[in-house]
Amino acid sequence: MFEIITWGGAALSVAGLVGLVWCILRVMKARKAGLSDDELRAVVQGVLPWNLGALFLSVLGLMLVILGISLG
């Protein structure tokens, strides 16, 4: 039972990490495109909710890993 929680948490953490890498790559691509300040700000504002969601998913996964290890 707790092994499932641990591996599920690890999967959530990896999914969150993939989301964070996607956010970084998206902003780097926008910076290299030579956009104006307003356009770059719009891209960053669009990526921000995804970034926070990915961070939350990663933290939630790490909490599940710690819970699974502690209780298992």
MDTraj code that builds the backbone (N, CA, C; nanometers):
import mdtraj as md
import numpy as np

residues = "MET PHE GLU ILE ILE THR TRP GLY GLY ALA ALA LEU SER VAL ALA GLY LEU VAL GLY LEU VAL TRP CYS ILE LEU ARG VAL MET LYS ALA ARG LYS ALA GLY LEU SER ASP ASP GLU LEU ARG ALA VAL VAL GLN GLY VAL LEU PRO TRP ASN LEU GLY ALA LEU PHE LEU SER VAL LEU GLY LEU MET LEU VAL ILE LEU GLY ILE SER LEU GLY".split()
xyz = np.array([
    [0.0824, -0.1195, 0.0000],
    [0.0000, 0.0000, 0.0000],
    [0.0867, 0.1257, 0.0000],
    [0.1830, 0.1344, 0.0942],
    [0.2650, 0.2540, 0.1030],
    [0.3652, 0.2627, -0.0111],
    [0.3966, 0.1490, -0.0693],
    [0.4846, 0.1498, -0.1860],
    [0.4162, 0.2191, -0.3033],
    [0.2852, 0.1984, -0.3163],
    [0.2091, 0.2648, -0.4220],
    [0.2084, 0.4155, -0.4003],
    [0.1931, 0.4583, -0.2758],
    [0.1959, 0.6010, -0.2448],
    [0.3324, 0.6597, -0.2795],
    [0.4383, 0.5867, -0.2459],
    [0.5740, 0.6360, -0.2734],
    [0.5986, 0.6493, -0.4233],
    [0.5641, 0.5451, -0.4994],
    [0.5879, 0.5504, -0.6436],
    [0.4939, 0.6477, -0.7134],
    [0.3724, 0.6593, -0.6642],
    [0.2810, 0.7598, -0.7193],
    [0.3315, 0.9004, -0.6949],
    [0.3853, 0.9239, -0.5747],
    [0.4440, 1.0538, -0.5449],
    [0.5651, 1.0832, -0.6315],
    [0.6448, 0.9809, -0.6564],
    [0.7609, 0.9987, -0.7438],
    [0.7166, 1.0347, -0.8855],
    [0.6099, 0.9703, -0.9318],
    [0.5580, 1.0010, -1.0656],
    [0.5054, 1.1445, -1.0716],
    [0.4356, 1.1888, -0.9668],
    [0.3878, 1.3269, -0.9628],
    [0.5037, 1.4259, -0.9615],
    [0.6081, 1.3939, -0.8885],
    [0.7252, 1.4820, -0.8835],
    [0.7918, 1.4918, -1.0203],
    [0.8020, 1.3812, -1.0894],
    [0.8620, 1.3826, -1.2230],
    [0.7739, 1.4620, -1.3194],
    [0.6427, 1.4455, -1.3084],
    [0.5522, 1.5230, -1.3940],
    [0.5659, 1.6727, -1.3665],
    [0.5782, 1.7089, -1.2407],
    [0.5988, 1.8490, -1.2066],
    [0.7310, 1.9013, -1.2587],
    [0.8343, 1.8194, -1.2513],
    [0.9647, 1.8590, -1.3026],
    [0.9604, 1.8797, -1.4537],
    [0.8909, 1.7926, -1.5235],
    [0.8754, 1.8085, -1.6684],
    [0.8022, 1.9398, -1.6987],
    [0.6999, 1.9709, -1.6193],
    [0.6287, 2.0972, -1.6380],
    [0.7176, 2.2176, -1.6138],
    [0.8022, 2.2112, -1.5128],
    [0.8944, 2.3217, -1.4859],
    [0.9952, 2.3393, -1.5992],
    [1.0459, 2.2293, -1.6527],
    [1.1390, 2.2375, -1.7652],
    [1.0691, 2.2967, -1.8869],
    [0.9440, 2.2589, -1.9090],
    [0.8687, 2.3154, -2.0211],
    [0.8539, 2.4665, -2.0055],
    [0.8246, 2.5118, -1.8842],
    [0.8111, 2.6557, -1.8591],
    [0.9419, 2.7285, -1.8879],
    [1.0521, 2.6716, -1.8430],
    [1.1828, 2.7330, -1.8661],
    [1.2117, 2.7414, -2.0155],
    [1.1870, 2.6332, -2.0866],
    [1.2136, 2.6326, -2.2306],
    [1.1240, 2.7303, -2.3051],
    [1.0006, 2.7429, -2.2616],
    [0.9066, 2.8357, -2.3266],
    [0.9535, 2.9803, -2.3116],
    [0.9980, 3.0180, -2.1932],
    [1.0443, 3.1548, -2.1713],
    [1.1772, 3.1777, -2.2428],
    [1.2655, 3.0785, -2.2426],
    [1.3924, 3.0943, -2.3150],
    [1.3685, 3.1133, -2.4640],
    [1.2721, 3.0406, -2.5180],
    [1.2391, 3.0539, -2.6596],
    [1.1857, 3.1940, -2.6886],
    [1.1043, 3.2465, -2.5993],
    [1.0502, 3.3809, -2.6178],
    [1.1606, 3.4862, -2.6068],
    [1.2557, 3.4655, -2.5170],
    [1.3663, 3.5606, -2.5030],
    [1.4552, 3.5611, -2.6266],
    [1.4796, 3.4426, -2.6827],
    [1.5642, 3.4339, -2.8019],
    [1.4944, 3.4884, -2.9265],
    [1.3616, 3.4958, -2.9236],
    [1.2871, 3.5456, -3.0382],
    [1.3005, 3.6967, -3.0534],
    [1.3549, 3.7631, -2.9534],
    [1.3752, 3.9069, -2.9630],
    [1.2463, 3.9865, -2.9537],
    [1.1560, 3.9416, -2.8702],
    [1.0284, 4.0110, -2.8543],
    [1.0479, 4.1420, -2.7792],
    [0.9524, 4.2300, -2.7951],
    [0.9567, 4.3546, -2.7191],
    [0.9257, 4.3250, -2.5722],
    [0.9462, 4.4250, -2.4886],
    [0.9235, 4.4056, -2.3453],
    [0.7792, 4.3676, -2.3150],
    [0.6855, 4.4314, -2.3816],
    [0.5437, 4.4018, -2.3562],
    [0.5067, 4.2615, -2.4025],
    [0.5590, 4.2214, -2.5172],
    [0.5301, 4.0863, -2.5676],
    [0.5942, 3.9798, -2.4786],
    [0.7173, 4.0055, -2.4347],
    [0.7842, 3.9114, -2.3453],
    [0.7116, 3.9024, -2.2118],
    [0.6651, 4.0152, -2.1620],
    [0.5885, 4.0163, -2.0368],
    [0.4590, 3.9359, -2.0519],
    [0.3952, 3.9448, -2.1675],
    [0.2724, 3.8687, -2.1914],
    [0.3010, 3.7183, -2.1930],
    [0.4136, 3.6794, -2.2516],
    [0.4502, 3.5373, -2.2545],
    [0.4762, 3.4878, -2.1129],
    [0.5513, 3.5659, -2.0365],
    [0.5830, 3.5251, -1.8994],
    [0.4562, 3.5177, -1.8149],
    [0.3658, 3.6120, -1.8321],
    [0.2393, 3.6083, -1.7578],
    [0.1550, 3.4879, -1.7978],
    [0.1649, 3.4446, -1.9211],
    [0.0923, 3.3262, -1.9653],
    [0.1515, 3.1971, -1.9112],
    [0.2821, 3.1966, -1.8917],
    [0.3505, 3.0763, -1.8432],
    [0.3415, 3.0656, -1.6909],
    [0.3244, 3.1778, -1.6229],
    [0.3266, 3.1797, -1.4766],
    [0.2279, 3.0816, -1.4118],
    [0.1009, 3.0745, -1.4535],
    [0.0111, 2.9760, -1.3899],
    [0.0567, 2.8317, -1.4106],
    [0.1109, 2.8023, -1.5270],
    [0.1616, 2.6680, -1.5533],
    [0.2818, 2.6378, -1.4653],
    [0.3655, 2.7394, -1.4455],
    [0.4825, 2.7237, -1.3605],
    [0.4407, 2.6951, -1.2162],
    [0.3474, 2.7705, -1.1660],
    [0.3007, 2.7491, -1.0289],
    [0.2316, 2.6141, -1.0138],
    [0.1548, 2.5741, -1.1141],
    [0.0892, 2.4434, -1.1105],
    [0.1897, 2.3293, -1.1114],
    [0.2928, 2.3417, -1.1936],
    [0.3962, 2.2378, -1.1989],
    [0.4733, 2.2319, -1.0679],
    [0.5001, 2.3474, -1.0100],
    [0.5692, 2.3509, -0.8817],
    [0.4845, 2.2861, -0.7722],
    [0.3547, 2.3163, -0.7721],
    [0.2646, 2.2555, -0.6744],
    [0.2585, 2.1042, -0.6923],
    [0.2522, 2.0588, -0.8163],
    [0.2480, 1.9155, -0.8437],
    [0.3752, 1.8465, -0.7951],
    [0.4873, 1.9094, -0.8169],
    [0.6135, 1.8532, -0.7719],
    [0.6211, 1.8473, -0.6196],
    [0.5776, 1.9533, -0.5524],
    [0.5793, 1.9552, -0.4058],
    [0.4828, 1.8508, -0.3502],
    [0.3663, 1.8392, -0.4104],
    [0.2690, 1.7391, -0.3664],
    [0.3258, 1.5978, -0.3814],
    [0.3936, 1.5731, -0.4930],
    [0.4558, 1.4432, -0.5137],
    [0.5641, 1.4146, -0.4119],
    [0.6453, 1.5146, -0.3804],
    [0.7500, 1.4939, -0.2803],
    [0.6904, 1.4686, -0.1422],
    [0.5805, 1.5342, -0.1107],
    [0.5146, 1.5077, 0.0174],
    [0.4619, 1.3648, 0.0228],
    [0.4081, 1.3154, -0.0880],
    [0.3605, 1.1770, -0.0913],
    [0.4765, 1.0783, -0.0771],
    [0.5895, 1.1100, -0.1382],
    [0.7073, 1.0220, -0.1239],
    [0.7500, 1.0163, 0.0223],
    [0.7587, 1.1310, 0.0869],
    [0.7984, 1.1344, 0.2274],
    [0.6963, 1.0602, 0.3144],
    [0.5682, 1.0779, 0.2860],
    [0.4633, 1.0087, 0.3607],
    [0.4737, 0.8573, 0.3413],
    [0.4930, 0.8136, 0.2181],
    [0.5045, 0.6714, 0.1904],
    [0.6256, 0.6090, 0.2571],
    [0.7376, 0.6814, 0.2565],
    [0.8581, 0.6281, 0.3206],
    [0.8421, 0.6254, 0.4721],
    [0.7826, 0.7303, 0.5267],
    [0.7663, 0.7383, 0.6734],
    [0.6717, 0.6319, 0.7271],
    [0.5630, 0.6088, 0.6579],
    [0.4640, 0.5140, 0.7062],
    [0.4945, 0.3710, 0.6651],
    [0.5737, 0.3555, 0.5612],
    [0.6050, 0.2216, 0.5112],
    [0.7219, 0.1690, 0.5781],
])
top = md.Topology()
chain = top.add_chain()
for i, resn in enumerate(residues, 1):
    res = top.add_residue(resn, chain, resSeq=i)
    for name in ("N", "CA", "C"):
        top.add_atom(name, md.element.get_by_symbol(name[0]), res)
traj = md.Trajectory(xyz[None], top)
